[in-house]
Amino acid sequence: MRIRTIAFAVAVTAGAFHFSGVVSAQADFEGIWIPDHPPGLGQPPLSTVKLTPAGRAEFERFGPEKDPSFRCIMPGVPRGLADPYPIEIVQQDHQILMLHEYYHQVRRVFMDGREAPDYWVPSLIGYSTGHWEGETLVVRTTHLSPDNYMSISGLPFSGNEDTYAIERYTRSGDVLTFTAEVYDPTNYEELYITTGRWNFAPDGEIWEYECNPDYGEVN
Amino acid sequence: MKHLSFGKFPFAVGALISLSALAHHSPTYFDAEVEVVHENVTVVAYAVANPHGILVYVVSDDGGTEVEWHAELPSANFLRRGGLTESTFTPGDRLAVVTSSPGVAGWTRPNVIRLTRVDFPNGDVATFTGISASFTRAETD
């Protein structure tokens, strides 16, 4: 029994050292969370966003005919980093799952040290890896799709090889907050920063979200 | 907020023209600063759906011509969480007062609005705030 205990302790310690090189305790995010995001889903005011000339030109071209939400296309990353629907977080040894009610969006954050494989095709969800810094979950997402936007307001997102997002999640009591930094130098002169907040809801529910584009048109 | 009550046939043309010039650079589908009120409307169609529900109704203009309006509602999930169901509205129903925000020219089709409140003839009230919905039964003795 003692040998098993020691072996387990060594394994846990090795896992804790894996990324940061320091002992880090992971936090418990497991469960259902109800959004309590800042106004505008935590997006910065448009007046404060510093677009490059290319980004501004792209933003000017946005119109209702391009809005993916009317065509039932899931928001992914970065557009859907925060949405107004509940999410469920499932923590496993090798991954953390973020299950969104909105568009049934599933995000897998790999926690076992793997890196995105070369063959990975860019997608709306991208490829997410994570590690713990103390009790903060840090998620890096790459391989993002150019067929997306930074926000529901139509701010552009290039989705080229230079783009990525870094999210930091922290729990305080029954409140989970995150800050995301999205790097897209094609369209923005500086990091695009968004925030979000959820309240723990042990009795919360994740509902079906069937989407019919026939009911999406307003233009 | 501007409150525009045109009796049977409202539309805030002046307000929309000035707003549409700004809207081109700021995606805004509905003008929350303008309130449109229709009275004595008749439901044509209703759907509890995602990405958003819809209520279609007609109302007579000052000349007696029936005009059709397409009202955007919150998503099915938020309608249901707010207590609205597939049977909340039925084609042919008469609604006492329908309050909404008008669509912004260039961003929505003509006669597309977003509901903010429905007053039923029996005193029931449905309210819509942003993405959420709420249904309140009339108090009975």
Interface residues (C-beta under 8 A of the other chain):
Chain A: L46 F59 E60 F62 G63 P64 D67 S69 F70 C72 P84 Y85 E101 S153 G154 W207 Y209 E210 C211 N212 P213 D214 Y215 G216 E217 V218 N219
Chain B: H24 H25 S26 P27 Y29 A47 A49 N50 P51 H52 G53 I54 E72 A76 N77 F78 R80 G103 G106 W107 T108 R109 V112 I131
